[in-house]
Amino acid sequence: MDCMRIESPLSVEKNWKYDVFVSFRGETRFNFTDHLYAALLRHGILAFRDDTRLQKGGPISAGLQQAIEGSQILIVVFSINYASSTWCLRELAQIADCIQIPGHTVLPVFYDVSPTEVRRQSGNYEAAFIKHEQRFKDDAEMTEQVRRWRAALTQVANLSGWDMRNKSQSANIEEIVKAVTSILSPKPSSSLSNDIVGMQSPLEELKKILALGLDDDVRVVGICGMGGIGKSTLATILYEEISHQYDVSCFVDDVSETYRHYGPLGVQKQLLCQAFKEENFPICNLSLANNLIQTRLRHRKVFIVLDNVEKGIQLEKLAIKREWVGPGSRIIIVSRDEHILREYGVDGVYKVQLLNDENALQLFCRKAFKCNHVAQDYRRLTNSALTYASGLPLAIRVLGSFLFGRNVSEWSSALVRLKENPTKDILDVLRISYDGLEEMEKEIFLDIACFFPSREWDLEDILSIRGFQPDIGLRILIDKSLITNVGNMICMHDLLRDLGRSIVREKSPKEPRKWSRLWNQKDLSDVLRENKAAENLEAIVLPRFHQNREEMSERTTLRVEALSQMRHLKLLILREANFLGCPNFLSNELGYLDWKDYPFTCLPSSFQPNKLVKLILHYSNIKELWEGIKDLHNLTYLELCHSKNLVKIPNLSHAPNLEYINLKGCVKLVYLDASIGSLEKLLHLNLENCKNLLRCLQWLNIGGNNFVTPPDCIKELPKLRVLNLEYCKHLKLLPSTFMPIGGSSGRYYYGGIYVFNCPNLSDTEGCRLTVISWMIKMIQVNLQCRIQAVVPGTKIPRWFSKQKTGDSVSLDPSPIVDDNNWIGIAVCVTFVVHHTPTQLLEEAIYPPALIACGFRRKGYRGSYPHVPIRLKNDLITAELDHMLLIFVSREDFLDENTRIAKEGTSDLHGITLHTISDYPEEVVELKRCGYRWVFKEDLEQFNPTMMFSANSSAQSPNHKFLAIQDHQ
């Protein structure tokens, strides 16, 4: 079939039958040569030995020839009588022929003879060859063989080797074994076998972290990554490449498994047996093992690899400490958990990455096609398989091996099945990390796997609302390589996602109503259609968009009544779901509700949202959330964007922790409950494009902000009646033209402006004039009104004809009560807030009234409308004088004071203007109060120009109301 070639062709290596062939004279068989064989065997090197490896009855010469040609390394042990053996010389001649053959290495050892004697055939070697030449002088063929033997001796003796004379045999044998090990160790160019690709770059990075060139330092390095990513493979390749460079080397496979079955002593025995080439160490307790490790490794340059360490206690019990090994030593710890490595104190960690596209394709082809080519008919299916594996080497190998030799139809069927039922061989490896988690981290893992395998925002909020501890939980999952955090995006590998979902399904794979989580439309449809109790179900999250046409076809209409069977639901996020019916129930356990296109006009009346933390209803059909007041003490986030039928926001006074409200695009919204102004923790309020609300907005509290002048958009609020600017510490100017004048069609009308505790105002007199001007205009709009204001000021203007020090002053309306030109009463009170201990603020009446002013008569306290300002200890600037200005319309005044009068307006004696504060006098001092009866002519003669130029005590009678000079 047509194929597509990939680059990086497979390397071809010769398969050697033996590692080493040793040519020797019998005189060394039971001493040096025997010790050399034993040393090679201890190091796992397969050496040919003529008395053990030749098949009985076979021709010796043929067997020897095959052994020589099939050995990678050829060692020749020259002894004093070596040249006297024609057998040895025949071997040597054949060995010399191998010198020019790639792959063979010849190593001479001069046991008890000098290299010169061998090279020049002098001494004993000369005597031996004289005998050979004399013996074969009449045989031309053998005479030629003798000349060949001489040449072979010279050729081999000229190679670099070991002169053993007068030297320690054991030391030289150790050097020989080390050289052999070095030659046998795979080189970087040849270490990558047919199913291992993409390792060269990781090897180089790992070597840099190990700092192999520093021989005076001991370094401990960790390798981490998710299961199946190639951590052990990388460590193995490096071990094979460099272990021969160390005095002692050992690779402990699967520390966790050995530890689980045999305890720490089992791991230490394996380490010691490998390190000292002994099959069994006679140790029976940890103390003895620790002592052996410490004493026998202290002065040795060692290389140790501890593979698959699952828990820190395993390293602690093994007692392999850097101070117990010699300079130049290197220790590698392989673990899925980065925290274990950091806790142990590694010098660096190499995090193994997934294969890139090129390497993933190369590995897959080698397993699925046994070549470097992708069959033309298999291109699309190959892409699907690689997408499924997502660069995980384990998955690529397992999947490629499974698909090998199968036709296109079988490939297609297998890949469809894999999406529904992932391969057990892969999941079993990945599950090891999951099984090692604590219960809380398991729940977090399952939530991410089922719902949020790739999520940038609010994941921590959702997990926290679910009752988990995401700060530590997510960190643990990252350390264990179960998730990654890339640019604040939490990501989980697709196969780990599949693992989590299979865990949720495993106890009842065909009954989704028994699962703890639902994440796709089909399963939710089945559960709602079945309409039976779903006692285990805690969370439903449907994807934002349908993933494929099959899912789209499952988008059927669902009956909302079936949600009543989900009484333990804590998390509900719905996208692209069609519901019909009557919403008579939602779980009272809900902490997070996000329902896009919510189709109903309100939430169920039975719903008690006392556990609700976030409520998000984008593009909903809702008109009003609910009627009345609900317990919302956990609610922090309310988002109803683009709910185009929303008319009213309910009373939120029982939502003290609400921080965020987004009503963007709620074009029909006309009512925002006044309780929103008392939400002390509210940080964000978005009313963008709430066209009707802005036109209807009557109350606005923007206190505590850092603007220098009030937002210019305030003038665009035509019905604004109340503006609170309390604690605007940076406010410098209150423009005279910025305030709109709201109207009212009702009988009574209330308005107010509060410029309290704004210490940086640069023009306090201008501020007072602006507020007075606004009050006059408000009165002109509606004579039947009650208006109050708080502005900076130390003394009551002279215009208030009746004044008195203290908190009250008596008044007598009888002279003016029948005057048709009389329209109301104006009141002014000056007060100051002193430095106050926090304790007094905390002990004040709740909700404490800063100041309130009303009318009382003997035996009747009257009503005292309070100023909507509260003292805030962290914001208050003490010793700032303010004045309270009030206008009460004629109708309001008479209505309030004739309710208990026996003879109506003819019985208005004994009325007192009285000011009170819920705070003690040492906190709020009421300094002086005054009033003036106001007539129509005051309004008719109003002149703003005269108001702003009023700066002398002499005022025209026509401008009595505008004389705002301080009373002397």
N, C-alpha and C positions, 0 to 999 in steps of 0.2 A: 504494500500500500504506500501511497505518497506520504512522505514524512517531511518535517521541518527540522533542520539541524540547529542544535544549540551549540554555542561556543563552550570552551573548557572541556576538551575531550577527556575520556576516562584514561587514567594512567595505567600502564601495563607493567606488572612486576613479576619476576621469576619466583616460582614456588619451590623453595629449597626443601630437600628431603631431610637434611641435617643442618644444624647450625655450624658445627665444627667437626673437622676430621683431623686426627692427630697421627702423624707418622713418627714412629719411635723404634728404637732397638730394644729388644727384650730385657737388656740389662737395667733399664729404667722403669720396667713395667710395675714393679711392686714398691717403688719409692716415689720419685718425682712425678712420673706420669700418673700414677694412681692418685696422688694428692691433687694433681691438676684436674683429673676427671671429676673427683669428688667436689672440688670447688665450683667447677662448671655446673654440675648437677644442682648444687645448693642454690645457684643463681638462676635455676630454671632454664639452663642452656642445654639443648639436645646435642650431645657429642657422639660421634661414631666410635665404636670400640670393636676391633676386629674379632675379639673373642666373645662378643655378645650380640652383634648386629648382623653377622653374615648368616644366611640361611644354611642349615645343615645340608650337606650333600651337594651344594652348588659349587660351581667352579670359583676358586678363590680369586683368581685374577679378574674375572668378570664382576664379581661382587665388590672387589676393591675399586675397580674402575668406576662403577656406578656410585659407590660411596663418595669417591673423590669428586666426581663431577656434580654430585647432588649436595655437596657441602659448600656453604657460603664462605666459611673461613677455614683455611688449611694451615695447621700448625705443624712445623717440623722440629722435632727435638733432636738436635745433633749431640750425640754422645761420642765417647772416644772410639767405640767400635762400630759406629753407625755405618761407615763406608765399607766395612768388611762384609756386610749383608747385601747380596744382590737383590733380595726381596725389597729391602729398604730403598735401594737405589732405583729400582723400577718404579716404586711409589713416588720417589722424588722427581723422576723424569716426567711422570704424568702431572705431578703438582706444578712443575716448572712450566708445562704447557698451558696451565690454567692462568698463569700470571697475566697473559694478554687478553684473557676472556673477561669482558665487563661483568662486574658483580662479585667476582672471586677476590679474596684477600689472602695473601700468604704471609705468615708470621714465623720467622726463624727464632729458635731458642737454642742457645749454645750452653749445654748443660755442664760438661766437664772438658770442653775443648774450646780453643780460641777461634774467633771468627776468621782470623788470618789463616789458620791451619786448614779450615774448611774451604775457604775461598781459593787458596793456592794449592790445595791438596799436598800439604807437607806433613812431616811427622808421621803419626799413625795412619793418616789418610793416604800419604804417599806410599807407605808400605802396603796398605790394602790394595791400592790400584796397581802396584807392581805385580801382585799376585793375580789380580783379575786379567791383566794384559798377558801374563805368562800363560794363564789357563786357557784363554780364548784366542791365542795367537794364530791358530790354524782355522779359525771360524771367522770369516769376513763379516758376517752379519753381527756377531756378538762383539767383534772388535769395534764396529760402528756404534754399538750400544754403549760400550765403555767410554768412547769419546763423548757420547750424549750425556752419560752420567757425570763426567767431569764438568761439562758445560752447565749442567743443572746445578751442581754444587756451587759453582762460581756465581751463577745467576741468583740463587736463593740466598747464599751467604752475603751477597751485596745488599740485600734488603735490610731495612731497619728492624731490629729485634732486641733480644735480651741476652746479655752475657752473664751467666749464672755463677761463674767461678768466684769462689770466696765471698759469696753473698747469701743472704737469708732466703731460703727456698720459699718460706711462707709469704714474705714480703713481695718477692717476685711473682709468685703465683697470683697474689691479690692484684698486682699491676696488670698481669696478663688477662685476668678475668675482667678487670675494668676496661681494658682495651677492647676485648671481645664484645662486652656489653655495649660499648660505645658504637662499635661497627654495626651491631645487630639492631640498635635502636633506630626507629624510623626517622628519617629526616623530614623537615617541613615540606619538602616538595613531594614526598612519597607517602606521607602518613595518612593522607585522606583516602580512605577506601571507597568503594563504589557507592555506599549509602551514607557517606559523610561528606558534606559540602559546606562551603562558607565558613570554614574554621580558621583559615590563615590569619585573617584580620583579628578575630578574637584572641588567637594565640599571641599575636604580637602585643596586643593591649594588655593581656594578662602578664606577659613577661615584663612589661614596663612597670606594672604595679609591684611585681615581685622583686624588681631591681636586682636581677641575677648577677650583675657585675660587682655588687658590693659583697666582698667576702668577709668583712669584719663585722657584719651586721646580721642579726636574726630577724627575719620578717615573717609575719603571719598575715595571710591574705584570704579573704572570703570570696566565694563564687555563689551568686544567688540568682534566682529567676523562677518562673512558674514551672510546674511539673511538665516534663516532656520537652523542655526547651533546649536541652543539650548540655546541662551543667556537668553531669558525670562524664559525658563524652569528651568535653573540652578538657576536664581534669585528667582523663585517661590518656589523651593524646599528648598532653604536656608531660605527663609522667613517663610515658614511653620514650619521649625525646630527650629528657634531661636527667632522668634518675641515675644513670650510670656515672654522672659527674659527682656523686655524693658517696661518702663512706658507707652510709646506711640509708636505705630507702624502703618505704613500705606504703602500700595503698590499701586502706581498710575499706572494703566494700560495705555499703549499707550499714552504717554505724547504728542507726535506729533499730533495724531488724535484729542485728546481733545483740544489741543492748536489751531489746524486748525479751529475747529468749534466754540469753545467757548472762545478762547483767553487765556492768562495767568491766568485770574481770574477764569476761569472754572477749570483749573488744581489746583489752590490754594484752591478752594472750595472743590474739591474732597479730597485733602490732609487733610484739616481741619475736614471734616466730618468723615473721617476714624480715624483720630487721637483722636478725642474727642467723638466718637460714637454718633454723632448727624446727623439726616437725612438731615438737611439743616442749613447752616450758613447764618445769615442775613448780608451778606457783598455785597457791590455794587461797590467797587472800589479797585484798587491795593494797594493804600496807607493803607486802613483799613486792607486789607488782610495781607500785610507785617507786620503791627503793631501787629496783632493777632498772627502771626507765631512767631514773635520775643518775644513778652511778654509771651505767653503761653507755649513756648517750651524751653525758656532760661534755666530753672532749671530742665528740665526733661531729662531722659535718653531715647533717641528716636532711632527708627530704621525706616529709610525711603528708599523705593526702587522707583526710577523713571525709568520706563521702556520705551524703544524706544524713546530716545531723538535724534532728527535729526539735530538740529541746536543749535549753541551756544547761540543765542538770547533767546531761550526757557529757558535755565537755568538762563540767566541773568534776565529775566522778573520774573521768579518764586521767585527770591530773597531768596533762601534757602541757608543760609550761615552757615558755621561751627561754627562761633562765636555766632550764635543765638540758639544753642542747648546745652544741658547740657553735662557734662563729661560722657564718656563711650558711647556716641552716635555713630551710624554708619549710613552712607549714601551710597547707591549703585546707580550708574547711569549706565543704560544699553543703549548702542549706537552702531551702526555699524561703527561710525566714531571715530577713536582713537584720532584724532586731537582735537575734541570737548572736550574729557575727559582731555587731557593734558592741553588745554587752560584753562579749568575750575580750574585746579590745584589739580587734584586727587593725593592721596598719592601712588597709585599703580593701575595698569591695569591688569586684567586677560583676556588673549586672549583665547577664547574657540576654541578648536581644533576639527577637524573632527573625527568621530568615527574610531577606529582601526578596523581591519578586523573581529576580534572576536565579538566585540560589534555590528558592522554593521550587521553581520549575525544573531545575536541573536534578534535584533530589527526587522529585515526583517521577520524572521520566525514567530514572534509573530503577525505580521500584515498579512502576506501572508498565513500562515497555522494555525494561532490561537493555536500554540503549540510551543514546543521547538525543533521540528524536521524538517529536510529537506527531503521531499519525494525523494526516489531514482531516479525517472524519471525526477525530476526537478533540479537536481544538476547543470547541465550545464547552464540551463536557470537562475537559481538563481545566479550563478557566473556572468552571463551577466548583470543581473539586478543590482547587487551590483557594478559592474564595471561602469555602467551608473550613479549610484547615487554617487559614489566616496566618500562615508563616510558622506554625508550630511543627517542628521536625517530627515529633512523635506521631502527630496526626497525619502528616504527609506520608511517612513510612507505612503506617498501618493502612491508610486509605489506598495508597498506591499498590501495596501488596495484595490487598483484597480485590482490587479491580484488574490486576494483571491477568491477561488471557481471556477476558470477558468481552463480549461484543457490545456494540453501541447501545442496543436496547437494554442489555443488562446493566450497563453503566448508568443509563438514565433512571432505571428503576431503583438502583442502589442509592443514587444521590437523593432521590425523593424520599426514600425510606430513612436516610441518615438525618434529614431535617426533622423528622418526627421522632426517631429513635436513634440517638447518637450511638456510635460504636462503643460497646462495653469496654473493650481493651483500652480505649482512650480515657473514658470517664473514670475507670478504676484508678488510673494513675493520678488523674487530677483530683479525685475525691480524697486522697490522702491528706491534702492540705485542709480541706473542709472539715474532715473528721477531727483534726487537731485543734479546731477552734472552740472557744467557750460559747455557751448558748447565745449570749448577746451578739457576738460577732457572727454566729451562724445566721441569726435573724437578719442582720444587716446585709450579709452576703446574699441571702435569698431575696431580699427586697431589691437589691441592685440587679441581680441576675434576672429576676422576673420583670422588673419595671424600668430600671434606669441603667442599662449597660453602658450608656454614653450620655452623661448629663452634666451641664456646666453650672446651672443655677439652682438654688433652693433645695438641693439634695439633703444638705445637713439639716435644714429646717424640717423637711418631711420626716427624716429619721428621728429627729428630736421629738417631734409631735407624736411619732409612733411609740415613744417611750424608751428609745435607745439612747446611747451616749455616743453620738457620731464622732466627736473629736478624737477620742481614743480608739473607737471601733474602726474608723476608716484608716487610722494610722497602722493598726494591727494588720488589716487586710492588705495595705500597701507593703508593709514589711514582709508579709508572707507571700507576696507576688500574686495575690488574687485579684488585685485591681491596680491600676496605675493612675497617677495624677499628672496630666500633661497640660500645662498652661491653665490650671484651675478647672480642667475637665476631668471628671472621674470616668475612667474607661475600664471595661472588662472584656477580656477575650471572648470571642463568640462561643468557644467550646466550654469555657467556664460558665458562661450564660446558660448554655444547654445543660450543663451539669446541675446548676441550681434549679432549673425548671424540672429536670427529671427527678430531683430529690423531692420537690413539692408534689409531684404526681405519683411517686413510687408506691405508696400504700394503697391508693385507689386510682389506678391509672385511667379507668374508664368512667369514673364518677366525679366530675369536677366540682360538684357541690360539696364534696368532702375535703377539698383542698383548702389550704389556708390563703391562697392567693389565686386571682384570675387575671390573665393578661391578654387574652385575645377575644375577639368578637364571637367566634363560634362557641367557645366554652361558656361565655356569659349567656349567649342565646339559649344554650342547652339547659343551663341552670335555671334561668327565668322561665323557660317553657315547662320545665319539670315542676316548678313552683312548690318545692319541698324545703323544709328547714335546712339551712346551711350553717350549722353550728360552729364549724371551724373557720369559716370565711372571715378574714380580717381586713383584706385589702383587695380592691379592684382598680386596676389602671389599664385603660385601653390606649393604644398608641394614637399619636396625633394624626397620623395619616395611614391609610390602608397600604400594606406592603406590596400586595399583588392583586391580580384580578380575582383569584380564588377568595381572598378576604373580602374584596368588594362585593362579591356575589352573596356573601354571608350577611351583608348589611340589611337585615330584615327589621321590621317594626317589632319592638319589644313592649311588653306590658309592664308598666311601672309598678303595679300592685305587688308584683313578685318580690320587690325589694323588702317587703315586710318580713320575708323569711330570713333576712340577713341582719339579725339583731346584734351581732358583735362586730359589725363593720366599723373600722377605725379610719380607713383611708379610701376615698372614692375619687377617682379622676376619670372622667368620661370624655372621649372625643369621638366625633363621627358616629354617634349612636342615635337611632330614632326610637322615641318612646311615645306611647299613647296610654291613656287611662287617667285615673285620678290619683295624684300623689298623696296617699293617706298615711304614709309612714316613711321615716328615715331613721336609721339607727342613732340613738342618743349617745353612742360611743364615738361618733365621728369626731375626729380632731382636725381632719383636712378634707375639705369638700371643694372640688374643682370640676364643674360640669359645664362644658361649653355647649351653647345652644340649648340651655335648659328650657324646655318647651312650655312650662306651666307658669301661671300668673303669680304664684306665691309658693313658699315652702310649706310642707304639711303642718297643719295647726298643732299636731301632736308632737312635733319635733322640739326637743329641748336641747338647745345648743350650748349647754353649760361647759362641755368639753371641747367645743369648737375653737381652734386656734386660727385657722385660715379659711376664709370663704371666698371663692373665686367663681363668678358666674358671668363669663364673657358672652356677649351676643345672646343673652337670655331673653325670654318672653315675659319676664317677671315684672309685675306692676308695683308690688310692695312685698318686702321680705316676709313680714308677719304683722299681726295686729298686736298692739299693746307693748309691754316691756318684757324682755327676755333676760335671763341670767347669762351674761356674756363675759364673765370675768376672765376667761382664758383667751378671748378673741384679741388678736394683735393685727390682723390683716384683713381688709375688706376691699374686694375688687369686683365691680359690677360694670366694667367697661362695655360700652356700646349696647347696653340693654335699653333699646329704644322705646320701650313701653313703660319704663320705670318712672313713676310719678312721685313717690314719696320715700324718704329715708326715715325709718322709725326712731323712736326714742332710744338713744344709745347711752343713757346715763349709767347703765349697769355693765358698761364695757370700759372699765378704768384702765386697761392695759392696751387699748387700741392705739396703734402707732401709724398705721397706713390706711388711707382711704383713697381709692381711685374710682372716680365716676365719669371718666372721660367718655364723651360721646353719648351720654344719657340725655338725649335731646328733649324729652318730655318731662324731665324732672323739674318740679316746681316747688317742692317742699323739702327743706333740710331741717330736721328737728333742732331746736335751740340747744339741746343737750350736747351737740357736737362742740359747742363753745366751751364746755367744761371738761373736755378730754385732755387732761394735763400731759399725757404721754404722746399725743398726736404730733407726728413729725412731718407727715406728708399728706397733703390734701390736693387732689387733682380734679378740677372742675372744668377742664378743657372741653369746649363745645357743648357745655350744658346751657344751651341758649335760653331756655325758658327759666331756668333757675337763676341765671344772672339777671335776667330782667325782673325776677321776682324777689331777689335777695334783699332782705330787710335787716338782717343782723350779721355783723362781721367783726370777729375778734382776731386781730393780727398782732396782738401784744407779744412782747418778748423777742421781736425780730431786730435785725441789725441794720435796717435801711436808714438812710440819712433823711430822706423825705418819703412820705407814704407813697405806695404804688400809684402810678398815674391812672391805672385802670379803674380806680375807685369812682372816678367821675362818670364812668360808663354804667354804673349801677343805679338806675333811675328810681328804684324803690327803697334804697338804703335808708334806714331810720336810726340804726344803732351802730356805732363804730367804737371799738375799744383799742386803744394804743398804749395800754399799760406796759411799763417796763421796757420801752423801746429806748435802750441806753444810748444809741447812736443818733437818735432823731435830733436834727438841728433846726428844721424849718417846717412849719405847717402852712402851705400855700393858701391864700385867701380864696382861691377859685376852685380848689380841688373837690369840694364837698358837693355831691348831688343833693337835691331836695326831694325826698320821697313823699308821695301823696297817699291819702287813705280815703276810702269811701265810707268807712265805719263812723259810728258816733264818737267814740273816743279813740285817741291816737297817742301813741307813745314814741318818744325818740330820745336819743342820748349820744353823747360823745365823751370819751374818757381819755384824757392826756395826763396819765398819772405816772410819777416817778420816771420822768424822762430828763435826766440831769444835764444833758448837753444841748438843750434848746438854746439857740443863740438870741432869740427874740421872744421873750415870754409875753411882753405886752402885745406884740403882733399875734401871738397864739391866742391870747384872750379875746382880742378883737375879732379874729376869724371865727372863733366858737360862738361869740355873741351874735355875730352877723348871721351865722348858720341858724342859731336858735330863733332869731327874728323871722327869718324866711320860713322856717318850719311852722311858726305860729301863723304867719300870713297864709300858708297853705291850708291849715286847719286850726280854727280858733278853739275847737274843742279838743285840746291836747294836754298832755303832761310831758314835759321835757326836762331832762337833767343833764348836767355836764360837770366834769372835773377838769380843772386847768391849773397850771402853776399860778400862785398869787399869795401875797402876804397879808393884804388889807382889803376890806370890803369897800367897793366904790361908793362915793358919796350919794350917788343916785338912789341907793337903797335908804330911804328916808328914815326908817325905824331900825336902829341897831342897838346891840347890847353885848357886853362881854359875857362869855359863858356859852352854855349849850341851848338856851331857850330865850324867847322873848314873847310877851303877850301881845295879842292883836285884837282889834275891835272892828269887825266888818260892817257894823250897823250904819255908819254914815254913807257907805257906798253901795250897799247891797241892792238898793232899788234903782241905781243909776244904770241906764241902758248902755252907756258907753264903757262901763266897767267890763273888762274881758278876762281878768284873772289876777293872780298874785305871783310876783317874782321873789325868790328867796336866794340868799347868799350866806354861806357858812365857810369860815376859814378854819383849817385844822393842820396839824403837823404830826408826822410819825417819827417817834424817837428811836434811838438805839435800844434794841430789845433783846433780852436773852432768848435763845431758841426755845427754852422750856415754856415761856409764856405763850409763844405762838402755838406750841403743841397742845397747851391746856385750854386754848380758846374754844368757845362754843362752835360746834360744827353744824352747818357751814357758817363760819364766822362772818359777820357783817362788818366791813371796814367802817362804814358810816351810813346812817339812814336818817331821813328827816320826815316828819309828819306833823299832824295837828291833833291835839288832845284837849279834852275838856274834863272838868271835874267829874270823877266817877266813870270816865270813859277814856281808855288809853289811846284809841284811834289806830290807824294803820300807818306803818312806817316802810314805804318802799325803799329797799336798800340799794346801794350802789354796787354793781356787779364787779367788784374788785376785791381780790383776796391778797393779804400780805404773804409774800414768799420770802423766807429768810435768806435764800441764796441769791435773790435779785434786788431786794430792797436797798435803796440808798436813803439813809436816815437824815432827819433834820431838813427835809425839803418841805416848804409851805405850799399848800394847795387851797383852792377854794371850790366849794360845791355850789353850782348855780342850778336853780330849779324854777321852772314855770309851771304853775298849775292853773288850768283853765277855770273860768267861772263855774261852769257846769260841774266839773270834777270837785271843786272846792265845796260847792253847796251840797252836792250829793253826799259827800263824805261827812259833812258837819251838820246836816239836818236829819240824818237817819234816826238820831235819838232825841232830836229837839222836840219838845212838847208842842211848840207853836210854830214850827216851820222856820222860815227865814226871819221871823220876828223874834226868834229866841236863839241868838247867836252870841250870847255872852260867855265870858270865861274861857275863850279859846287861846291856846298857847302853841306857838311854833316851837317844836322840840326836836333836838338832834341827839342821836344816840350812837354808840359804837359797842360792838360785842367784845372789844379789846379793853383792857384796863386803861386808866388815864395815863399811866406811865408809858404806855405804848402809843395810844392815839389820843392826842390832846385836842379837844374841841375849843377853839380859842374865842370865836366871836360869831354872832349870827345877826342877820338883818333881813328886812323884807320891804316890798313896795307894792301897792296896788297898781295895776297896769290898766290903762284905758286905750280906746281905739286911736286917739290922737298920737299916742306914742308910736304906733305902727305907721300912721299916715305921714308923720314927720321924719320917718327914718331916712337917713342920708349916709351911705357908706363912707363918702369922702370925709364928712365931718367926723365920722366914727374913728377913722385912722389918724385924723389930725387933732384929736382931742387930747391935749397935753397941758391944759391949764385948769385951774379950779373954777374959773368963771365960765359958765355955760349958758347958752341961750335957753330960755324956757321951752323953745320949740324942739330942743334936742335933749330933753331931760333924760330920756332912756339911754342916750348914748354917752352920757358923762360917766366914764369908767375910771376916773381918777381915784386913787386911794384916799380913803377917808382919813383926815388928819386928827 
